[in-house]
């Protein structure tokens, strides 16, 4: 079963269980998937492959976490909690995130393989690292680690 189909199956299960929060969150992600399918020229009923679905989910997780942070800073704890819960729901469909040690080892290996030195090599190292990392680590996390490794 593809990831897209799994999300739709989970939506039906949530609807039958009358779980309003989960149903609402899954409907939103399915809408985002349909928008991506239309943008990719597949039409609203088009099926996205798992890699593209993971990209959409990663984007939605990032949006929800940023919204949760904004709501928390604005003193709206209830809205922040709701956004954080949605982010965790979406994150459950993504591959397991790399630990700090795994990510550090991967970045160090890429830097050694490329023979990269100094901050000028940041783009080259980021491109190679993100190709290997995929959706297993947030880009900002990778960027901060690459920068710290190249600068000093």
PASEBA-1860 file (N, C-alpha, C; in nm, 3 decimals):
! residues 152
1> XXXXXXXX> 0.085/-0.118/0.000/0.000/0.000/0.000/0.089/0.124/0.000 ~ 0.059/0.217/-0.088/0.138/0.339/-0.095/0.107/0.429/0.025 ~ 0.193/0.524/0.049/0.176/0.617/0.160/0.049/0.700/0.141 ~ 0.021/0.739/0.016/-0.100/0.816/-0.015/-0.224/0.734/0.022 ~ -0.225/0.608/-0.015/-0.338/0.521/0.017/-0.349/0.499/0.167 ~ -0.236/0.487/0.236/-0.237/0.468/0.381/-0.301/0.587/0.452 ~ -0.270/0.707/0.407/-0.328/0.826/0.467/-0.479/0.828/0.444 ~ -0.522/0.793/0.324/-0.667/0.789/0.297/-0.737/0.682/0.380
9> XXXXXXXX> -0.673/0.567/0.400/-0.729/0.462/0.484/-0.739/0.509/0.629 ~ -0.635/0.577/0.676/-0.636/0.630/0.813/-0.745/0.735/0.830 ~ -0.772/0.813/0.724/-0.880/0.911/0.729/-1.014/0.841/0.748 ~ -1.038/0.737/0.670/-1.164/0.663/0.683/-1.179/0.605/0.823 ~ -1.072/0.551/0.878/-1.073/0.495/1.013/-1.105/0.603/1.116 ~ -1.043/0.719/1.102/-1.068/0.831/1.195/-1.212/0.879/1.184 ~ -1.265/0.881/1.062/-1.405/0.924/1.044/-1.500/0.825/1.111 ~ -1.474/0.697/1.096/-1.559/0.595/1.158/-1.552/0.602/1.310
17> XXXXXXXX> -1.435/0.636/1.362/-1.416/0.647/1.507/-1.464/0.781/1.560 ~ -1.508/0.870/1.471/-1.555/1.004/1.507/-1.448/1.084/1.583 ~ -1.325/1.069/1.537/-1.212/1.142/1.593/-1.197/1.271/1.512 ~ -1.258/1.378/1.561/-1.266/1.504/1.485/-1.130/1.566/1.455 ~ -1.041/1.569/1.555/-0.911/1.633/1.535/-0.830/1.558/1.430 ~ -0.825/1.426/1.442/-0.748/1.346/1.346/-0.809/1.354/1.206 ~ -0.942/1.349/1.199/-1.010/1.359/1.071/-0.979/1.492/1.004 ~ -0.986/1.600/1.079/-0.959/1.732/1.025/-0.815/1.743/0.975
25> XXXXXXXX> -0.721/1.693/1.055/-0.580/1.702/1.017/-0.552/1.618/0.891 ~ -0.609/1.499/0.884/-0.585/1.415/0.767/-0.652/1.472/0.642 ~ -0.767/1.536/0.659/-0.831/1.600/0.544/-0.743/1.713/0.490 ~ -0.681/1.787/0.581/-0.594/1.896/0.536/-0.474/1.843/0.459 ~ -0.416/1.733/0.505/-0.298/1.681/0.436/-0.340/1.620/0.302 ~ -0.456/1.560/0.295/-0.504/1.507/0.166/-0.529/1.621/0.069 ~ -0.580/1.733/0.119/-0.599/1.850/0.033/-0.464/1.900/-0.020 ~ -0.363/1.900/0.066/-0.229/1.942/0.023/-0.174/1.845/-0.083
33> XXXXXXXX> -0.202/1.716/-0.066/-0.158/1.617/-0.164/-0.229/1.636/-0.298 ~ -0.359/1.667/-0.293/-0.433/1.692/-0.417/-0.381/1.817/-0.487 ~ -0.352/1.920/-0.409/-0.296/2.043/-0.467/-0.163/2.013/-0.536 ~ -0.080/1.932/-0.475/0.049/1.897/-0.535/0.028/1.815/-0.662 ~ -0.069/1.721/-0.658/-0.097/1.639/-0.776/-0.142/1.726/-0.893 ~ -0.226/1.825/-0.864/-0.272/1.917/-0.969/-0.154/1.999/-1.021 ~ -0.071/2.046/-0.930/0.045/2.126/-0.969/0.143/2.045/-1.055 ~ 0.150/1.915/-1.029/0.240/1.829/-1.104/0.177/1.779/-1.234
41> XXXXXXXX> 0.052/1.823/-1.261/-0.014/1.785/-1.386/-0.082/1.649/-1.383 ~ -0.105/1.594/-1.263/-0.168/1.463/-1.251/-0.319/1.472/-1.234 ~ -0.369/1.591/-1.209/-0.512/1.608/-1.184/-0.545/1.579/-1.039 ~ -0.665/1.616/-0.994/-0.701/1.601/-0.852/-0.708/1.457/-0.805 ~ -0.728/1.363/-0.896/-0.735/1.222/-0.858/-0.601/1.150/-0.877 ~ -0.499/1.225/-0.918/-0.368/1.167/-0.943/-0.304/1.113/-0.817 ~ -0.225/1.011/-0.834/-0.154/0.949/-0.722/-0.008/0.992/-0.725 ~ 0.039/1.038/-0.612/0.178/1.078/-0.598/0.258/0.960/-0.546
49> XXXXXXXX> 0.384/0.952/-0.588/0.466/0.844/-0.534/0.508/0.879/-0.390 ~ 0.557/0.780/-0.318/0.585/0.798/-0.176/0.686/0.909/-0.148 ~ 0.783/0.926/-0.235/0.884/1.030/-0.214/0.820/1.170/-0.216 ~ 0.731/1.193/-0.311/0.664/1.322/-0.322/0.569/1.342/-0.203 ~ 0.500/1.237/-0.163/0.411/1.245/-0.047/0.493/1.283/0.077 ~ 0.610/1.224/0.092/0.696/1.257/0.206/0.741/1.402/0.201 ~ 0.769/1.454/0.081/0.807/1.594/0.069/0.692/1.685/0.115 ~ 0.571/1.653/0.072/0.454/1.732/0.111/0.435/1.724/0.262
57> XXXXXXXX> 0.446/1.604/0.318/0.430/1.588/0.463/0.537/1.665/0.540 ~ 0.660/1.660/0.491/0.769/1.732/0.559/0.740/1.882/0.559 ~ 0.689/1.933/0.448/0.654/2.075/0.439/0.543/2.108/0.538 ~ 0.442/2.021/0.546/0.330/2.044/0.638/0.376/2.037/0.783 ~ 0.466/1.946/0.814/0.519/1.935/0.951/0.592/2.065/0.986 ~ 0.673/2.113/0.895/0.749/2.237/0.920/0.653/2.354/0.941 ~ 0.550/2.364/0.857/0.452/2.473/0.872/0.382/2.466/1.008 ~ 0.344/2.347/1.048/0.272/2.332/1.175/0.362/2.367/1.292
65> XXXXXXXX> 0.486/2.325/1.286/0.579/2.355/1.397/0.606/2.505/1.406 ~ 0.621/2.571/1.291/0.641/2.716/1.291/0.518/2.787/1.345 ~ 0.400/2.739/1.306/0.276/2.800/1.356/0.263/2.778/1.506 ~ 0.300/2.660/1.554/0.292/2.632/1.698/0.384/2.726/1.775 ~ 0.503/2.749/1.723/0.597/2.841/1.787/0.540/2.983/1.791 ~ 0.482/3.026/1.679/0.423/3.161/1.673/0.308/3.176/1.771 ~ 0.221/3.075/1.775/0.108/3.080/1.869/0.157/3.082/2.013 ~ 0.259/3.002/2.045/0.312/2.997/2.181/0.371/3.133/2.220
73> XXXXXXXX> 0.443/3.195/2.127/0.501/3.327/2.154/0.392/3.433/2.172 ~ 0.280/3.412/2.106/0.167/3.506/2.116/0.076/3.478/2.234 ~ 0.111/3.379/2.315/0.032/3.350/2.434/-0.093/3.268/2.407 ~ -0.098/3.200/2.292/-0.214/3.118/2.258/-0.175/2.971/2.268 ~ -0.166/2.923/2.389/-0.122/2.786/2.415/-0.212/2.680/2.357 ~ -0.344/2.707/2.354/-0.437/2.609/2.299/-0.414/2.588/2.149 ~ -0.397/2.697/2.075/-0.372/2.687/1.932/-0.234/2.626/1.906 ~ -0.137/2.660/1.990/-0.002/2.604/1.975/-0.005/2.452/1.995
81> XXXXXXXX> -0.081/2.407/2.093/-0.091/2.263/2.119/-0.157/2.190/2.002 ~ -0.260/2.252/1.945/-0.330/2.191/1.831/-0.236/2.179/1.711 ~ -0.160/2.284/1.683/-0.066/2.281/1.571/0.044/2.178/1.594 ~ 0.094/2.171/1.717/0.198/2.074/1.749/0.146/1.931/1.735 ~ 0.021/1.907/1.774/-0.039/1.774/1.761/-0.051/1.735/1.613 ~ -0.090/1.830/1.529/-0.099/1.802/1.385/0.039/1.771/1.328 ~ 0.139/1.845/1.371/0.276/1.822/1.323/0.320/1.680/1.359 ~ 0.290/1.636/1.479/0.329/1.502/1.521/0.253/1.395/1.444
89> XXXXXXXX> 0.127/1.421/1.415/0.047/1.328/1.335/0.110/1.309/1.197 ~ 0.146/1.420/1.133/0.207/1.413/1.000/0.346/1.350/1.006 ~ 0.421/1.382/1.111/0.558/1.330/1.124/0.559/1.177/1.137 ~ 0.450/1.120/1.187/0.443/0.975/1.203/0.448/0.904/1.067 ~ 0.413/0.971/0.960/0.416/0.912/0.827/0.553/0.926/0.760 ~ 0.641/1.004/0.820/0.774/1.027/0.763/0.873/0.922/0.813 ~ 0.983/0.902/0.739/1.085/0.809/0.786/1.144/0.857/0.919 ~ 1.202/0.764/0.992/1.264/0.797/1.120/1.374/0.899/1.098
97> XXXXXXXX> 1.375/1.002/1.181/1.474/1.108/1.169/1.612/1.059/1.215 ~ 1.715/1.111/1.150/1.852/1.076/1.188/1.885/1.135/1.324 ~ 1.961/1.061/1.404/2.007/1.113/1.532/2.117/1.215/1.504 ~ 2.152/1.292/1.606/2.260/1.391/1.589/2.391/1.323/1.552 ~ 2.419/1.208/1.614/2.544/1.136/1.586/2.546/1.085/1.442 ~ 2.434/1.029/1.395/2.426/0.978/1.258/2.443/1.091/1.157 ~ 2.376/1.203/1.184/2.384/1.317/1.093/2.525/1.375/1.091 ~ 2.588/1.385/1.206/2.725/1.436/1.214/2.819/1.346/1.135
105> XXXXXXXX> 2.805/1.215/1.150/2.891/1.121/1.078/2.870/1.135/0.927 ~ 2.747/1.149/0.885/2.716/1.163/0.743/2.776/1.292/0.687 ~ 2.760/1.403/0.757/2.815/1.532/0.712/2.967/1.525/0.706 ~ 3.029/1.466/0.808/3.176/1.455/0.809/3.226/1.371/0.691 ~ 3.153/1.263/0.659/3.191/1.178/0.548/3.178/1.253/0.415 ~ 3.069/1.328/0.398/3.050/1.405/0.275/3.159/1.510/0.260 ~ 3.193/1.579/0.368/3.298/1.680/0.363/3.431/1.616/0.325 ~ 3.461/1.499/0.384/3.585/1.429/0.352/3.586/1.382/0.206
113> XXXXXXXX> 3.473/1.327/0.160/3.465/1.278/0.022/3.485/1.391/-0.079 ~ 3.429/1.507/-0.049/3.440/1.621/-0.141/3.571/1.698/-0.123 ~ 3.638/1.674/-0.011/3.758/1.751/0.019/3.726/1.898/0.042 ~ 3.607/1.923/0.096/3.558/2.060/0.114/3.625/2.127/0.233 ~ 3.655/2.256/0.214/3.713/2.337/0.322/3.655/2.477/0.316 ~ 3.628/2.532/0.432/3.584/2.670/0.441/3.438/2.691/0.403 ~ 3.388/2.808/0.437/3.246/2.839/0.414/3.206/2.847/0.267 ~ 3.303/2.864/0.177/3.270/2.872/0.035/3.215/2.740/-0.019
121> XXXXXXXX> 3.247/2.630/0.049/3.204/2.497/0.004/3.067/2.458/0.059 ~ 3.003/2.549/0.131/2.875/2.518/0.197/2.769/2.466/0.098 ~ 2.750/2.532/-0.013/2.649/2.491/-0.110/2.675/2.352/-0.165 ~ 2.797/2.326/-0.198/2.836/2.195/-0.253/2.811/2.084/-0.150 ~ 2.850/2.108/-0.026/2.833/2.009/0.081/2.684/1.990/0.112 ~ 2.608/2.100/0.115/2.465/2.091/0.143/2.394/2.009/0.036 ~ 2.428/2.032/-0.089/2.364/1.960/-0.199/2.389/1.810/-0.186 ~ 2.512/1.772/-0.164/2.547/1.631/-0.153/2.486/1.568/-0.027
129> XXXXXXXX> 2.486/1.642/0.083/2.431/1.589/0.207/2.281/1.571/0.199 ~ 2.210/1.671/0.147/2.065/1.662/0.138/2.021/1.551/0.042 ~ 2.102/1.523/-0.059/2.070/1.413/-0.150/2.071/1.280/-0.075 ~ 2.160/1.266/0.021/2.167/1.143/0.100/2.067/1.141/0.215 ~ 2.044/1.255/0.273/1.956/1.264/0.390/1.809/1.248/0.350 ~ 1.768/1.312/0.242/1.627/1.308/0.202/1.539/1.373/0.307 ~ 1.435/1.302/0.348/1.341/1.354/0.448/1.373/1.303/0.588 ~ 1.495/1.255/0.609/1.530/1.202/0.740/1.590/1.306/0.833
137> XXXXXXXX> 1.601/1.431/0.787/1.647/1.541/0.872/1.601/1.672/0.810 ~ 1.568/1.767/0.893/1.524/1.898/0.849/1.642/1.974/0.789 ~ 1.616/2.046/0.681/1.722/2.119/0.612/1.792/2.221/0.699 ~ 1.718/2.287/0.787/1.780/2.387/0.874/1.876/2.321/0.973 ~ 1.842/2.202/1.017/1.929/2.127/1.107/2.057/2.086/1.035 ~ 2.044/2.038/0.912/2.160/2.000/0.832/2.247/2.122/0.804 ~ 2.183/2.232/0.767/2.256/2.355/0.735/2.340/2.403/0.853 ~ 2.281/2.402/0.972/2.353/2.447/1.091/2.474/2.357/1.119
145> XXXXXXXX> 2.457/2.227/1.100/2.567/2.135/1.124/2.677/2.152/1.019 ~ 2.639/2.163/0.893/2.738/2.183/0.785/2.816/2.312/0.809 ~ 2.743/2.419/0.844/2.810/2.546/0.870/2.910/2.533/0.985 ~ 2.869/2.467/1.093/2.960/2.455/1.207/3.083/2.369/1.173 ~ 3.066/2.270/1.088/3.176/2.183/1.049/3.273/2.254/0.953 ~ 3.220/2.337/0.864/3.307/2.404/0.767/3.376/2.527/0.823 ~ 3.307/2.597/0.913/3.364/2.721/0.966/3.462/2.693/1.079 ~ 3.428/2.596/1.160/3.528/2.574/1.262/3.486/2.487/1.369
END
